[in-house]
Amino acid sequence: MTTNSVYLSGDPASDELLARDPFALLMGMLLDQQVPMEVAFAGPAKLAERLGKLDVVDIAEMEPDEFLEKFSIKPAVHRFPKSMATRVQKLATEIVDEYDGDTAAIWTSGDPTGPELLKRLKKLPGFGEQKAKIFLALLGKQFDFNADGWREAAGDYGTKDSRRSIADVVDEDTLLEVRAFKKQQKSAAKAAKKQALPLTGRLSTDSTSPVLKVTVLA
């Protein structure tokens, strides 16, 4: 890794691990769902403390029940320990099988362009379109990944000076700005969903004109 420091979890020890360990960084991104961003990115350090070290090969080879036990120790690494522990092990196995255990090779091997790296990320267990774009933006904005087309491949998340995702968090102020943006987006999505509620209706007629009776389904 080629960055001096990051502010992704807000905890100095956790952030130090994220800055120097590619698997920790990728794992933090994997965990970034249904929990606050900073909680997700603090997860790798919790797991490293319980395992003694964060070794991708060791994680891939651990018995699932044993790994889940470590993952679930309170405070759990994630609010959904069973499903996320499985995903972390699948991610580790993919890195061992496809990249010989070298997580950074995902974005360094063969000097991929932005679009090429996006394709690689989308093939990883637990990484859909959005998560892959956010992680690509994080590499470009904070980890000196400067391959051709990375901003375009990352979409809106690659926009300079945006406040859309963890890729834009560099201090407490930007964390609050990104959090406010996410809250706004969530509210807008709820409003749109409410407006799109299905309608049922039937026509009833009297002696003069048709009247549409509409019922909104809750």
N, C-alpha and C positions, 0 to 999 in steps of 0.2 A: 504494500500500500504506500501511496506517496503523498499523504496529507499529514500535516503536523498535529492537528486536533480537530475534533468534531463536537457538536452539541446536539446529539440526537436523543439521548436519554435524560440528560440533565444531571446525571450522576458521573463524576469525574472518572471513577474506576471503570464503570461500564463503557463510557465513551472512549477511554484509552484502549480498551479491548477492541471496540468497533473500528477504531482508526488503524489498528495494526493487523487485525485478523480478518481476512476476506470471508471466511466461513461464518464468523460471528456477524458480519455485516449482512450477508445474504440471509442468514437465519433471522435476523431482526426484521428484515423486509418481509420474510415469509410470515412471521408472527403478527405483522401489522394489519390486523383485521379484528373488528369487534372488541377492541381494547384501545385505550389512548395510545397515540404514537410513541410517546416516551416510555410507556410501560412495555410495549412490544420490543423496543430496542434495548431495554434493560434486561430482557429475557436471556440473551446469550451469556451474560456475566453470571446470572443466577445459576445457570446450568453448568458453567465452567467451574464454579465454586463447589458444586455438588459432585462433579465427576473428577475433580482434581485438575483437569485441563479440558479444553474444547478441541478434541481431535476428531476430525471427520471420519477417519477409518474406524476408530474405536466406536463411534456412534453408530456407524453403519453395521458393525458386527455385533453390537450388544443385543442380548435377548430383549424382545419388545416389552415383556413384563417388567424386567429390571430397569429398562430405560424409562418406562412410564412411571415407575415408583420414584425415580430421581426427579423426573419432570413434575411430579405432582406434590412434592414436599411443599408445605405451606411456608411462605406464599408461593403458589404454583407459578410456573413459568408463564402460563397463559390461563385465561379463565375457562377455556375448554381443553383441559390437559390431555384427555385421551385422543381426541382427533388431531390436535396439533402435535403431540408427540409422534404420532404415526407419520404425519407429514414431514416432520424434521428428519426422521429416520429415512424416509423415502428420498428426501433431498440429498442426504449424506450418501446414500447408496448410489444415486445417480451420478454424483460427483466422483465417487470412487470408480464406478464402472466406465464412465465416459471421459473423465478428465484425470484419471490416475490419482485421485485424491487432492488435486491442485485446484482449489476453488477459483483462484485468480485467473487460471487458464481460460475460464469461460469468457472473460473479456480481454485477454491478452494473446491467447494462442491464435496465430495466423493473422494478427492485426486486423480484426474484423471492423467493418464500417458500422455506423450506427444502426442501419437497418439489419445488417447481419447479426449484430449482437442482440437486437430485439428478438429475432427469430430464435436464437439460442436460449434466451431467457424464457420465452414462452413455452419452450419444450420442458422446462424444469417442473418437477412436481409442485403443485400449489401456486404456480405463477400463471395467471391469466393475462389478458391484454393490458389491463390497467396497472396491475402490480408490476409487470415487466417494464412498462413505460416509466413508472415512478422510479424504479431501481436504475434504469438507464439514465434518467435525469439526475439521480443522486450521484452516480459515477461521474457524469459529465460536469456537474456543478461543484462537487466537493472532493473528487478523487482523481482529478486530472485526466479523465478519459476524454480525449479530444479528437476522436476519429471523425472522418467525414460523415456529415448527415446525422449526427447524434441528436441535435436539437429537434430536427424535423421528425426523426423517428420517435422521439419521446412525446411528440404532440404538444398540447398545452402545458404539460409538465416541464418541457424543456425551455419554455419562454423565460428570457432573462428577467430577473427581478420580480418574478411572480411569487405568489404566496399561496400555493395550491396544495402542497404535499410536504412530506418529510424531507424531500430533496431541497427545500427552501429554508429549512430550519438551521440557523447558525448561532442563535442565542435566544435568550428568554423572550425578547420582543418579537422576533420572527416566529417563535413557537406560538405565541398568543395570536399573531396575525393569521397564521395557517389554521389554527384552531377555530378562529372566528369565521374564516372562509368555509371550512368544513361544516360548521353549524349552519351557515347561510345556505349552503348547497343542500343540506339535509332538510331544512325547512321548505325550500323551494320544491324539492322532490315530493315531500308530503302534500304540499298544496296542489301540485300537478296530479298526484294520485287521487286526491279527493275530487278534483274536477273531472277526472276520468272514470268515476264510478259508473258501472253499467246501469242503463235505464231499461225498464220494461214498460210497455204501454199498450193500450188497446183503444180502439176507436168505438165510441158510443155515439149514437145519433139520436137527435130528437126531430121534431117536425121541421126545424129550420136549417140547422147546420151541424156538421160533425164536430165533436169535441174530443181532443186527445187527453186521456187521463194517464198521467205519468207517475210511476212509483220509483223512488230511488232505493236501490238495494244497498243495505248497510253491509 
